[in-house]
Amino acid sequence: MSTETLRQTHRPTPLSPATAVEGPRGGRRGRRRGQPASRGERVGLVAAYIAVIFAAVIFAAPLIYAFFSALKPSNEVLLAPPTLIGSEVRWQNFLEVFSFAPFTTYIANSFFVSIAGVLVVLVVSATAGYAFGRLRWPGRDIVFVLFLGTLMVPQEVLVIPMFVVMQWFGWVDTYQSLIFPWAFTAFGTFLMRQFFRGIPFELEEAARMDGAGPVRTFLQVILPLAGSALAVLAVFTFLNYWNSYLWPLVTVNDYNALGTLPIGLASFATQTGTRWDLQMAATIISMIPTTILVIALQKHLVKGIATSGLGGR
């Protein structure tokens, strides 16, 4: 059989104009846009939606139960078998939270510590990430590997040494002890370094040709492009400070003055028992700021994770 005959025998059958359309790179797709999906595609789509809804229900179920528990009388929260809705709806539980404990102080302290921590982390991580990702200096990669290795050390291991350092500085039971010890971790530096390494070096070369030094290049060329990565780091850092419990528990003595929200949530467990209804209400209140933050920055989070090396690329 000749070569021409083999080519004619194995030549693919072209799609008809009704079903063949040009792909994004000149290829051909099997179905025109707007044409009804096949039965298999519809079944797969329905199965995907069912799986997503089922996962969403599983993740949302504890939150829904906590919300309705916050509206129950105190003696009905731990009933067996459990009920979703109590005998009465007590919206006043959310107000009683603020009279049972200095919850306003806890919220204010958490906001102050979290926002201050975010600002410090953004400054430190952006500058360190630029130094590790864009500048060339002897031993840079070795130092970065050693710095990155600190991520493998659990926070619990560092609590006692860090507390001793805070005693040396005289920062125990101060806002400084709540903000600075965990503001110099390797995670933020790694995230910003990965993002900066993806920026074309031609931008820096153009800035140098215009007479800009490293600092001006960083502030006016590189940093404005890192908005999405900074948003990701800001959200992660805010959540870390907002939810921190162990370190404030160790370094703070006057909980009524310097206590944060996790400390405040634990204050509803007293020697006479736990006010589960108020604790659930306080938990719902503490979730509101972080939920709003994540929703507001959702677009930047997706873009930042995709471009900073955290998306598995």
N, C-alpha and C positions, 0 to 999 in steps of 0.2 A: 504494500500500500504506500503510495507516494506521500511526501510531506504535505503537499497541498490538500490531498484528500483527508489527512488527519486533521488539518486545521478546520476544514469545512465540517467534519464530523463532530469535533469537540467545540465548535464555536457556540457560545451561549446564545440562547434565544432572546432577542431584544424585547423589552417590555413595550406594551402598546402605549400610545400617547395618552390614553385615559388614565394609566396607572403609573407611568414613568415620568418623573420630574427631575430636574437638575438638583443635585445636592449642593451643599455649601462650597465644595471644591470641585465642582464639575462632575461628581459622581452621580449615581442614580439611586433613588429611593423607591421602594416598592409601593408606596401609597401616597396619593396626592393630599396635600394639606387641606383639611376640611372634609375629606372623605370619611364616612362612618368607620369606626374601628371594627375589627373583626371580633368574633365571639370570644376567642382566646384572649385578646387584648382586654376586652371588657371584663372578663372573669379575673384576670390578673390585677386590673385596676381596682375592682371591688375588693379583692382579697387584700390588697395593699392598704386600702382605706380601713378595712376592718381591723387589720393588725395595728395600724397607727392609733385608731380609736381605742382599741383594747389596751394598748400600752399607756395611752393618755389617762384612761380611767384608773389603771393600776397606780400610776404616779400621783394622780390627783385625789385618790380616795382618802389617804391620811389627812390631807389638807381640808377636804370637805368635812370629814369627821371631826377634826379639831375645831373648825368653825362652828358647827352645830353644837359641839360640846361646850363651847364658850357661851352659848345661849341657854344652857340648861341650869337648873338649880344645882347647888354644890353636891347634894346627896344623890343625884341621879347620874353623875358622870360615869361612875364605875359600876353601874347596875349590870347584873348578869341575868339573862342575856342582854347584850348592849342594845340600845335603841338610838336611832339617828336623831330624833326630835324628842325633847323632854316634855314634861307635862305643861310647862309654860315657857314662853320665850322671854328671856331676861336680857334685854339690850343694856340694862344698867350695869351688867358685869363689866362692860368696856369702860364705863366711867369709874366703877369701884376700883379698878386696877390702879388708878392714879391716887386714890386715897389710902389704899392698903400699903403702898410702898412709894418712895420718892421716884416714881417712874418717869416723871418729866426730867429729872436730873439724869437718870440713866440714859434717856434718849439724847439729851443735849451732849452728854459726855461721849456717847458713841458717835454722834455726828462730828464733833470736834476732833476726836482721835482719828476717825476714819478719813476725814477730809485732809487733815494735816498729814497723816500717813501717806495718802495718795500723792500729795504734792511733793513730799520728800522722795518717795519712790520714783516718781516720774522724772525728777531732776537727776537723781543718782543713776537710775537705769539708762536714761537716754544718753547721758555723758559717758558712762562706762561702756554701753553698747557701741557708741560711736568710736571709742578708743580701741575696743577689741575688733570691731568689724571693718573700720575704714582706715585707721592709722597703722603705720608700719613701725614697729619698734622691737628691739631684741627681746626674745623670750615671750613674745605676745601669746603665742598658741599654748605654750607650756603653762603660763600663768592662767590662761582661760580654762584649761582642762582642770587645773587644781581648784580654781574658783568654782567651776561647775560641779566638782566632786562634793562640795558642801551640800548640794541638794540631797545627797544620800544620807545625811545625818538627820535623824528625826528631831523635831522640835523638843520633845520631852527630854532628850539627852542634853540639850543646851540650856534647859531652864535653870539649873543650879549654877553653872558657870556664869550665865548671863545675870542672874540675881546678884552674885558676888561682885560682878563688874558694876552693876547699878549701885551697890553699897559703896564701892570705892568713889564713884562720882557723886554720891549723895542724892541720887535720883529716886530712891525708893519712895513710894507713895506720892509720885508726881506725874504730871502729864508726860514729861520727857521719857519716863520709863515705859509708858504705854505706846509711844510713837516710834522712838529711834531704834530700839534693839532689833526689830524685824524689818527695818527699812532698807537694809543693805544685802538682801538675799540675791542669789544668783539667778533666780527665775526671771525677774524683770530684765536683767542684763542680757540673758540668753535670748529672750524674746526680741528685744530691741536690736541686738546684734544680728539676728537672723533677718530681720526686716531691712536693716541698713545694708546688708550684703547684697540684697536684691536690687538696690538702686544703681543705675548705670554709673560707672566711674567717669563717663564723659561729662556729667554735670559738674563734678568736682574740678575736672581739668578746665572746663570753661570758666568756672569761678576763679581759679588760680590765674588764668590768663587775664582776667579782669582786675587782678590785684588783690583778691580776697585771700585772707589767711585761713588757717584751720578753724578758728573760733567763728569768724564771720561766715565761712562756708557751712559750718554746722548749724548756726542759728538762722541763716537766711535761705539756705538751699536745701539741706538735708532734713532738718527738723520740720519744716512746713509740709513735707511729703509723708510724714509719719503719723498723721492724725488718726488713722484707723488702728495702727499698732498701739498708739498711746491710749486710745479708747479701750482696747482690750485689756491692757495692763491696768488702767484705772479701775475698770469694773472688777477684775480679779483681786486687786489690792483692797478695794473698798469692801468687798465681801469677806476677805481674810480678816481685816481689822474689825469689821462689824460682828463677825461670828466668833471672834477669839474669846475663849473662856479660861483656859489654863493659865496663861501668862498674867492677865489682870487679877486672877484669883491669888497668884503668888506675890505679885509686886504691889498690890494695893492693900492698905490696911483700913482706911476709912471708906467703906463701901458707899455710905450715904453721900459722900462728897465726890468721890472719883470712880464710883462703880459704873460699869457699862451695862448694856442690855443683857448679855448672857449672865452676868452676875445678878442683875435684877430679876431675871426669870427664875433663878435658883432661890431667890428670897421668898417666893411663895410657898416653899417647903419649910415649915416651922416645926418647933418641938411638939406642938399640939396636933400636927397633921398638915397635909398639903391641900391648898385651895385649888383643886384641879380646874374648876371653872374659870377662876381668875388667871391661872397660869396659861390656859388655852387662849383666853382673850388677849393676854399680853403677848403670846407667841404670834397671833394673827397681826397685832399691831406692829410688832417688830419686823414682820415680813413685808409690810407695805413699802417702805423706802427702797429696799433692794429690788422688789418686783418692778416698781416704777423705773428704776435705773436701768435694769436689763431690757425692759420693753422700749425705753427711749433710745437706747444705744444698740438696738438689735441689728440694725443695718451695718453699723460700724463694726460690731462684733464679728459678724459673718465675714465681712471683707478683711478685717484685721487678722483673723485666724487663718484665712486662706492665703494671705500674703506674708505672714510672719513665720511660717515654718511649723505651726502647731496643727495644721490640717493634714499632716502626713505626706506632704509633698516634698 
